[in-house]
Amino acid sequence: MKTKKNLLVACFVGLALTFGIAGASIAGLAPGTGIVDSKHDMRGYAEANGGARDQFERVCAYCHTPHHAVEDLDADYMPLWSRTVTSEVFVEYDSATFDGYSEMALDDFGFPDPVAGPSRLCMGCHDGAVAIDAYYGDPGTALMVEGDAFLEIGVGLNGDLTNDHPIGFNYLNVASADDEINPATSTFSGGAQVADVLYEGSIMTCATCHDVHNGPTVNEAWFLYGLQEDSEFCTTCHAK
């Protein structure tokens, strides 16, 4: 299995207010309060979407395992992973105003990899194809039921990331070349520095904005590191 340096945060892309049928029953919305009962506590989601709740009432098990971890040649970041890894081929964001294509992370074959690092693992739920309860060797039956519309969570459906914030590029190089991008020394209102949440110290991923574990530096709903009021979160990186 490939190994990379440890990253405190894993991943989260979907800016969703609800998550499948069980969304309204999930209580842990307070930022910084941990993963149990948060929107990433998968027990209720699996059960409500046609799957089975974890028999031991585990929370971490939906993504991690202490033994027999999943290996995947297409993934460059596998933190003792227990879930099925998405097999989708993802198409990155496209815009004439984005100048980061030359700085995209490359996979092992030298091709741009928009879901480098933890982002590929995020897509194990947010691609709409891998079942929520596809973990510990079980293919699972609890498929996502939401699509790629406002307040829905299928942000990577059919491998389409063209309408989502770009990821997989070298933030440091882009910030150096673009005076409208703040340096990586900028700090979110929750306390995390941009540099600390870049994969391999330079690559922007889902985890650059979101802490899947709803940790102590989360300062807003949807696991964001900063507040959305006055677009403070956005202007941490964007000099506007």
C-alpha positions in Angstrom: 0.0 0.0 0.0 1.2 3.4 -0.8 1.9 5.6 2.2 2.0 9.4 2.5 2.7 11.7 5.4 -0.2 11.9 7.8 -2.8 14.6 7.2 -5.0 15.6 10.1 -8.0 16.2 7.9 -9.4 13.7 5.4 -12.0 15.2 3.2 -15.4 16.7 2.6 -16.7 18.3 -0.5 -20.5 18.5 -0.4 -22.0 21.8 0.7 -25.2 20.1 1.6 -27.8 21.2 4.2 -29.3 17.7 4.1 -27.9 14.3 3.4 -30.3 11.8 2.0 -33.5 10.7 3.8 -32.0 10.9 7.3 -30.6 14.4 7.0 -33.1 16.0 9.2 -32.4 13.5 12.1 -28.7 14.3 12.3 -28.2 16.5 15.3 -24.5 17.3 15.4 -24.5 20.6 13.5 -22.4 22.6 16.0 -18.9 23.3 14.5 -15.9 21.9 16.3 -17.9 19.3 18.3 -16.4 16.1 16.7 -17.7 13.5 14.4 -20.2 11.6 16.6 -23.7 12.8 15.7 -22.3 15.1 13.1 -23.3 15.1 9.4 -20.5 12.5 8.9 -21.8 10.1 11.4 -22.8 7.5 8.8 -24.8 5.2 10.9 -28.2 6.9 10.4 -27.6 7.6 6.8 -26.8 4.0 6.0 -29.9 2.7 7.8 -32.2 5.3 6.3 -31.0 4.8 2.7 -31.6 1.0 2.5 -28.5 -0.3 4.2 -27.6 -1.7 7.6 -26.5 0.3 10.6 -23.1 -0.8 11.9 -23.6 -3.8 14.2 -21.2 -2.5 16.8 -22.4 1.1 16.6 -19.0 2.2 15.3 -18.5 5.6 13.7 -14.9 5.6 12.5 -15.3 2.1 10.9 -17.2 3.5 7.9 -14.0 5.0 6.7 -11.1 3.5 8.7 -9.8 0.2 10.0 -6.9 -0.8 12.2 -6.2 -3.9 10.1 -6.7 -5.3 6.6 -6.8 -1.8 5.0 -8.0 -1.4 1.4 -5.3 -0.8 -1.2 -5.9 1.0 -4.4 -3.3 1.8 -7.1 -5.1 4.9 -8.2 -5.1 6.5 -4.7 -2.1 8.3 -3.3 -3.6 8.8 0.2 -5.1 5.8 2.0 -5.2 6.4 5.8 -6.0 2.8 7.0 -9.0 3.0 4.6 -11.9 0.6 5.0 -14.2 1.9 2.3 -14.6 1.0 -1.4 -12.6 3.6 -3.4 -14.4 5.2 -6.3 -13.5 4.0 -9.8 -14.8 7.2 -11.5 -12.6 9.2 -13.8 -13.1 12.8 -12.8 -13.2 15.9 -15.1 -11.9 19.0 -13.4 -13.4 22.5 -13.2 -13.1 24.5 -16.4 -13.0 28.3 -16.7 -11.1 30.9 -18.6 -10.4 32.7 -15.3 -8.7 29.7 -13.7 -5.0 29.6 -14.4 -4.1 26.5 -12.3 -4.3 23.8 -15.0 -0.5 23.8 -15.5 -0.2 23.3 -11.7 -2.5 20.3 -11.4 -1.3 17.4 -9.3 -0.2 14.5 -11.4 -1.1 10.8 -10.8 1.5 8.0 -11.1 1.1 8.0 -14.9 1.8 11.7 -15.3 -1.8 12.8 -16.0 -3.5 15.6 -14.1 -5.3 14.3 -11.1 -8.1 16.6 -9.9 -8.9 14.3 -7.0 -5.3 13.9 -5.7 -4.9 13.1 -2.0 -7.9 12.9 0.3 -10.3 14.2 -2.4 -10.5 10.8 -4.1 -11.6 9.4 -0.7 -14.3 12.0 -0.4 -15.7 10.8 -3.7 -16.3 7.4 -2.1 -19.5 8.9 -0.9 -20.0 12.0 -3.0 -19.8 10.3 -6.4 -23.3 8.9 -5.9 -22.1 5.4 -7.0 -20.3 3.9 -4.0 -22.8 2.8 -1.3 -22.6 4.5 2.1 -22.2 1.1 3.8 -19.5 -0.2 1.4 -16.9 -0.8 4.1 -15.1 -3.7 5.8 -15.3 -5.7 2.6 -19.1 -5.4 2.2 -20.2 -3.9 -1.1 -23.1 -2.2 0.7 -26.6 -1.4 -0.4 -27.2 2.1 0.9 -26.8 4.2 -2.3 -27.0 7.9 -2.2 -30.3 9.3 -3.4 -29.5 12.9 -4.0 -28.2 14.5 -7.1 -25.9 17.4 -8.1 -28.2 20.4 -7.4 -28.2 23.1 -4.7 -28.4 21.5 -1.2 -27.8 18.0 -2.6 -24.6 16.1 -2.0 -23.8 14.4 -5.3 -21.0 16.8 -6.2 -19.0 14.2 -8.2 -21.8 12.4 -10.0 -20.6 10.7 -13.2 -17.1 12.1 -12.5 -18.3 15.6 -13.2 -16.4 18.3 -11.1 -16.7 21.0 -13.8 -19.2 23.0 -11.7 -17.3 22.7 -8.4 -14.4 24.7 -6.9 -11.2 23.5 -8.5 -9.0 21.1 -6.6 -5.9 19.1 -7.3 -3.7 22.1 -8.2 -0.6 23.6 -6.6 -1.9 26.4 -4.4 1.6 27.8 -3.7 2.5 28.2 -7.3 -0.9 29.7 -8.2 -0.7 32.2 -5.3 2.8 33.2 -6.5 1.5 33.9 -10.0 -1.8 35.5 -9.1 -2.0 38.6 -6.9 -5.7 37.9 -6.3 -4.9 34.7 -4.4 -3.6 35.2 -0.8 -0.4 33.4 0.4 -0.7 30.1 2.2 0.2 31.8 5.4 -3.3 33.2 5.5 -5.4 31.9 8.5 -9.0 30.9 8.6 -11.1 32.4 11.4 -11.3 28.9 13.0 -7.5 29.1 13.5 -6.2 26.7 10.8 -3.6 28.1 8.4 -4.1 27.4 4.7 -0.5 26.0 4.5 -1.4 23.4 7.2 -4.4 22.0 5.2 -2.7 21.7 1.8 -2.0 18.1 0.8 1.7 17.4 0.6 2.2 21.0 1.7 1.1 22.4 -1.6 -1.9 20.8 -3.3 -5.4 22.1 -2.7 -8.0 19.4 -2.0 -11.4 19.0 -0.4 -9.6 19.0 2.9 -8.2 22.4 2.4 -11.7 23.8 3.0 -13.4 21.1 5.1 -12.4 19.0 8.1 -14.4 15.7 7.8 -14.0 15.1 11.5 -15.6 18.4 12.6 -12.5 19.1 14.6 -11.6 22.0 16.9 -10.6 24.4 14.1 -14.0 24.1 12.3 -15.8 27.4 12.6 -18.9 27.0 10.5 -21.4 24.4 9.4 -20.5 22.0 6.6 -17.1 21.5 8.4 -15.7 24.7 7.1 -12.6 26.2 8.7 -14.0 29.7 8.7 -17.2 31.7 8.9 -19.3 32.5 5.8 -20.5 35.8 7.2 -19.2 38.7 5.0 -17.7 35.9 2.9 -14.9 35.8 5.4 -14.2 32.1 4.5 -13.8 32.9 0.8 -11.6 35.9 1.3 -9.1 33.9 3.4 -7.8 32.7 0.1 -9.3 35.1 -2.4 -8.0 38.7 -2.2 -11.3 40.4 -3.1 
